[in-house]
């Protein structure tokens, strides 16, 4: 169905574009993965671009959700959210560059924080800034890549006249022409008979921009890649996958977010450039996304520690990744029959779930996983049947989308709507892989449903609750998702919550302590249970940096 065209580039246009770009990358993901031969033939460029765009779209949606129906975020708000979302969610070389392209555009779109929209002139400037900033972020730019496609799009836009629709179409056509020329610029693409995968993704994103402003998708969007035979692509990918090892190329991809000052990042670029290649550092204003291919992954992370505070660290061994990197003699690992995939809120619980046999997705405070990350975990579990535990009421729709995607790939997925990690623990405790799938799911669902859950947290702002008005800094006790206790002392609030939960009965209390919970709280609550509730057992886990001070489960 055709979209309602946007006359100007305003906040709604940013939202529409992000949604359409995500859809376009979703349709093209497998095609882009298949032609991914540069800089490393790891077959994940399409997936990385999709995950990056998904994070950008989610951030924009969050900004719109924060406004009521009578108001709308400004263009600056939406553009900054898009750029920030892409930055924190960027995956791989291609996703990191896309994040910088969006950041460059946002720098222009958000230049006037009071402006409600911009026109064709503003879009031309934004596209030029995007191309320039992406090229500046790459340590050693190579022609025949997404950088060439971005530059061509900006040049074509600068030569156009008219409104945003005309500018977007000119940029799209310029990008398509540049994409078709990439095999002549990069020998590895010419040997494989393919166009650049990252450039192909950018063409899809620009096609979505055209649709945003005209209401119609460019007809040739999907035909931007050079037609090649499947066998030829696979042979070329296998050849390129073997090349890094033969040539002594880097063995690891290292990616992390980094909180650091500009001067420290300048020194970091120099150090990482000496350690490896494919170096891309994007971001600014104290937050950066670092991507590099190295042989010494530890040294790359240590360099980040010296520069500032690295987190969300991802290290991928090229020899152990996608099917395209495995070589001809290494057989595919046999799928297991059944696996559990769980979203967990802290490193401590991730370890606990992993020990119990689950594949985990870490949800750090303020950084909920996207559906693509959950799909990746389902694939990583490598099972015919998967039980999915979202462990958060707000993640139910995200997990449902991930489950639906996994089902299209032939994986049988059952989603158990766990709303807390303690419900997930209860479900995992009764999991029996040897049972029939439906019986196992029913048993796990029943155990989760029989577990009441609570959490102790600190209020971030004044707000109305079912228990009254809370102020910033108040201690909140939430039972089954609703605020039941407002207090000033963590231990006292936790005891009140626990008493209310056990008043309805129970046999087992589960306590999951966050890093910021008082040292004595576990001993105090255990003693309270022993003294006041006969035949009720207590088990305590360390959750790490999990957001809530304390999670409580009562079965």
N, C-alpha and C positions, 0 to 999 in steps of 0.2 A: 504494500500500500504506500502511495506517495506521501512524503512528508510535507507538512505545511512549511513553505519556504520562509526563511528569516531574511528580512530586508537589510538589517544592520547586524553588526557583530556585537551582541549584548550578552548578558548572563545566560539567557535562555538559549541563545545560539551556541554558547560554550557547552551547555548541558546536552543539547541535541547532537552536537558534533561528537562529543565523547561517546554517547550512546551508539551512534551510527558507526563510528570508528571501531568500537568494540565488536559490533555485529559483523562488520566487514572483515576484521582480522579473524574472527571466529570462523567465518566461511572459508577464508584463505589459509588458515593455520596449517593444515596438513600439506597443502601445496607448497607453502613457504618452507616448512620443515624439510620437505623432500629435496628442494634445490639448494639447501644450505651447505655450501662447500668452502666458504671463506668467512673469517680467518681460520676457523677450525670446523671440520666436517662433523659436527656433533648433532646435527639434525634437530635443533631446537629453536631456531630463530623465530619461526612463526609462533611457537608457544611462548617464548620470552616476550615478544611484542604484545601478544594477547594479554599476558599477565600484567605487563606494565600499563597497558591501556585500561585494563579492568581496575587497577588501583587508582588511576586518574579519574575514571568515571565514578567510582565509589566516593572519592573525596568531594567531587562536585555535588553528588547527590546529598551528601551529608550537609553541605552548606545550604542547599535548598530546604532540607528538612528542618534546619534551625530557624527558618522564617515561617510566619503564619501565612494563611492564604491571601491576606490583604497586602503583603509585602513581598519583595523579591530581592535577592542579593544583587550587589552592584557587579558590573563587568569586572572590576578589579578583584572583588572577592572570589568570583567564580574562576577567573584566570589563575589567581594565585593558588586556589585549591587544586585545580587541574595540574599545575606544575608540581606542587608539593606531593600530591598523590602519586604522580608518575615517578618522582624522585625516590620516595621511600619504597615504592614497589618495583623499581626497575630490575629487570633480570637480564643477565648476559650482556654481551657487547652491544647487540642491537637495541635491547631495551634501554640500556644506559644512554645511548645516543638519542633515542626517541625522547627520553626524559629531558635531555638538554635542549632538543628542538622545541619542546613544549615550554620549557623554562624561558627560552629566548623569546618566544611569542608572548608569554605572559609579561615579560619585562616591558614590552611595548603596550600591551593591552591594559596593564595596570598602572601605567605611568601617571595617568590622571585619575586619582582615586575617586573623584567626584563625578566623572563622566559615566553616563548610563550606557553608552554605546560608542562604537567607532564605525567608520565607513570603509570604502575601498582603499582609500589612501592609507588608513591605519592598518589594514590587512596586509598591504604591500610592505609596509615598514616591518610588521611583525614577522612576515615570512623571511625577509632579509636578515633580521636579527637572529631568527632561528637558525638559519643556515650558517651564519658567521659564528655564533656561539658554539654550535656543535663541532665545527671544524677546530675552534680554539681548544675544545675540551679533549680532543684526541692528540696524544703525544706525537704520533707520526702519521698524518693523514695520508690515505691511499686513494687514488682516483679509481673509478670503477666500482665504488661502494655507495652506500646510502648517502655519504657526504656529497658525492657528485650529483646524485639525484636531488638532494635538498638544494644545492647551489643552483641547479638548472631550474628548479621550481621557483626560486626567488627571482632569478633573472627574467623568467617568462612573466612573472607577476609584475615586475617593474616596468616591463614593456607594454603592459595592458592598460586599458582605460575602462572606466565605468564603476559599477557598484561592487559589492562583495562577491556576488555571484559571478560576475565577469572575471574578477581577479582570481577567484578560486579555480575557475575553469581553466584559465591561462596557466596557473601554477600546476594544475593536474596534467595538462597536455605537455607542458615542459618537462615534468617529472617522467611521464611515460616515454617520451623521446629519449631522455637521458638513460632511463632504465634499459631500453632496447640497445643502447650503445655500450653498456657495461662489459659485455663479453670481449669487445675489442680493446678495452682498457686494462683488463686483468686476465692474465694468461690462464689462471686456474679456472675461471669461468668459461673461457673459450674451450678449454680441453673438456670440460664437463658438458658443454652445450647448454648452459643455463645462464640466466641473468642473476644479478646480485639479490640474495634473499632479503637483506635488510632494505634495499631499495624497493623491492617488490612490496614489502610491508608499508613503506612510506607512501607508495602510490595508492594503496588501499585506504590509508588514512586521509590522503588528499581527496580521493574520490568521495569519502564521507563528508568532507568539507564542501564539496560541490553540491552534494545532495542537501546539506543543511541550508544552503542559500538559494537553491533552485527548486527544491522539492522533488528532484529526479536524480537517480543514481546514474553516473556515466555508463553508457552501454558497454564500453570496452574495458571496464575496470578489471574484470577477471582475466582478460586476455593479455594482460601486460607482460606476463612471463613468456619467455621464448618457448615454443613447443618442443619438447624433447621426449624421447621414448623412456619408459620407466626403467628398463634394463640399463640404458645408457647412463641415466642419472645414478642408479645404484652402483654401477661399476665405477663411475667417477668419484662418488662419495667414498667408496671403499678405498680407492687409490689415494684420495686426499687424507683419509683417516689414518692411513699408514705413514703418511709423509712426515708428520711431526716427530715420531719416534725415530725414523730413519735419519732425519736431519738434525736430531738432537734438540728438537723444539720443546717448549715448556710442557710439563705434564699436568699442571693444575690450573684451573680457573678459580680466582679468589675475588669475592665480592663482599663489600661491607658498607654499611652506613657509618659515617664518621662525623662526630661533633668536634670541630677544630677551627682555629683562627686561620685567616687567609695566608699569613706568613708561614705557618706550620704546613699548610697544604702545598705551598710552593716547594718547600724542602722535601715533602713527601713525594711529589711528582718526580723530582730528580732521583730520589732513592729507588722508587719503584721502576723507573725507566731503566735503571742499571740492572735491576733484578730480572726483568722479563720483557714481554712485548704486549701488544694489543691493550696498551694502557689508556683508559678513559677515566677522567675524574670530572664529575659534573656536580653542580649545585652552587652554593654560596650562602651568605648570611649565617654562617656558622654550621650549616648542615650540608654534607657532601655524600655522594655515592661513588665509591671507588671500585673500579674493575681492572683486573690485570691478569695476564697469563704468565705463570712462573713455574720453575722447578722446585723452589723452596717456599712452600705455602706459609710455613711458620715465620719466615723472615718478612713476608709481605704483611702478615698480621702484626708482627712486632713493630714494623715501620708505622702502622696505623696507631698503635699504642703510644709510640713516642710523639706522634703528631697531635693526638687528642684522645677521644673515647670512641673506639670502634664497637659496633654492635650489629646484630642481625648478620653475623658472619656466615657466608656460604662458601664452602670449598668443594670443588668438583674435580675428580680425577678423570681426565679425558679417556683413559683406557678402560674405565669401568662404567661409562655412562650409557648413552643411547645405543640402540642396535647398530647404528651407522658407525660407531667407533670401536666395535668389538673385533673387527677383522674377520677373515674367512674361517680360521681354524677354531674359534671359540664358540661352542654351541650355546643356544639360548637356554637360560635357566628354566627348568620345568616349573610351571605354575603350581602353587599349593592349592589345596581345595578351598580353604576358608581362612580369612584374616579379619582382624578388627582394626579399624582406623579411627583414631580419637583426636579431637582438638583439646589441648590441655593448656591451662593458663600460666604455667610456670615451669622452670627447668627441673625442679625437684619432682613434680608430678610427671613430667615427661620421662624421667628416669624410672619412676615407679611403673608407669604404663608400659614402657619398653620392656622392663623385666618380666612383666606379665604376658609379653608376647604381642603387644599392640604396636602398630605403626602410628607415630604421632605427628601432629601438626602443632607447632608452638604458637600460642596466641599471647603476645606480650601486652602489657597494659597500654591501652590506647591504640593498639595495632592488631585489630582482628584480621584473621586470614581471609583472603579472597577465595572465591569458589575454585579458581584455577589452582591455588595451592593445595586445596583439599583433593582435587582431581589428581594432581601429581602424587600425593600420598597414596591414593587408591592404586594408582599405577605401580608405585614403588612397592606396595604390599605384594604385588604379583600373584594374585589369587583369583580363582574362578568365582568365589563368593566373598562378599565383604559386608561386615556389619559396621555401620558408621555411627559414631557417637559425637554429636556437635558440642555437648556439654555447656551450652549457653543458649538461652531462649532467643537472643538476638541473632544467633547464627543459624537458626532453623531454615530460613529461606535460602541462605547461602549454601548450606549443606545439601538442601534439596536440589538446588541447581547443579551442584557437583555430582550428586547421585545420578541425576538424569543424564548428565554428560557421560558418566562412566558406563551407564547402561547402553548407550549408543555404541560403546566400544566392546560390547559383548560380556560385560561383567555384571553378575547378579548382585545388586546392592540393596540392603535393607537399612533404612534410616530409623534409628531409635531416638525419639525426641528428648534426649537428656538435656536438662536445663542447668545442670551444675556438674562439676567434675566429681563430686561425691556420689552423684547418681551414676556416673560413668564407672566409678570404682565398684559400686554394687553390681552393676550389669556385668562387668568384666569378671567378677568373682564367681559368677555362675556360668560363664561361657564354657561350653564343651564342644570343641571342633568335631568330635566323633558323632554327635547327634545329627539328625536331619536338620537342614537349614532352618525350616520354618519352626521346628520345635526349639532350636537354640535361640532364635529371635524372640519367640514368645516368652521363654524363660528369662532372657536378659531384659526384655521390656517390663516384665512383671517385677523383677528385682529393682529396676530403676524407679518404677512407679510407686513402689512401696517405701521408697527412701525420701523422707522430707529433707529439705536442704535450707541452709541459712548462711549468711555471711555477715561479717563485721567489717565495716568500712568507715572512712572519714568523709564527711560531706565537703564537697568542693565549693558549694555556693548556697545561698539561702534558697529554700524552696518549700512548697507545700507538700506534705506527705499524709498518709492515712493516720499517722501517729501525731500529727500536728506540724507546726512550722519548725524547720531546722535551720540553723545558721552554719556558715562556713566554719569548718573545724570541729563541728559536733560529731560524736561517734554514733553511727547508725547501725542498728541491728535489723537485717532484712530476713524475713521468713517466707520461703516460697516466692521470693521476688518482690514482696511488699515490705515497706518500712514498718516495723512493729515496735521498735525501741529507739528512743533518742536520748543520749546521755553524754557524759563528759569523760567517763573512764572506760577504757577498752575492756578490762577484765570484768568490771561490774556489768557492762552491757552484754558481754558474752554469756555471763552466768544467767542473766535474766532471760535471754533468748533460749538458752539450753533448757532452763526450767520450763518455759512455755512449751517447748517442743516435746519434752519427756512427759509432760502432764497428760498427753494423749497416748502414752505408752511407748515402748521401744525395747529392743534387745541389744543393739550395738550403736555406739556413738563413734563417729569418725571425725577427727580434727585435722585440718590441713593448715599448717602455720605458714604465713607469709614472712618475708625477711624482716618486715617492720613490726611484727607482733611482739609484745612484751615477752621477755625471756621466761617469766614465771607463769605465764597464762596457762600453758598445757598442764603443769603440775596442779595448779589451782582447780582447773575444770575437772581433771581426773579425780582429784580428791572429793570434789563436790558430787560427782556421780557415784563414787564408792559409798559416801556417807548417806546420801539421800535416795538412791535408787538401787535396790538390791537386784542382783542377777543381770545387771546391765554392764556390758563390757565396753572398754574404750580403746581405740587404736589411734595413734598419732603419726602424721607424716609431715615432712618438711616440703613445702611447695615452692620455695624460692621467691623470685620477684613475680608475684602473681596478681598484683593489683589490690585484692582484698587483704585485710590484715589476717583474717581467719575465715576458713570455710568449715561448716558444721554439717554433718549428715547424721540422721537418726533413722535406723531401720527397725 
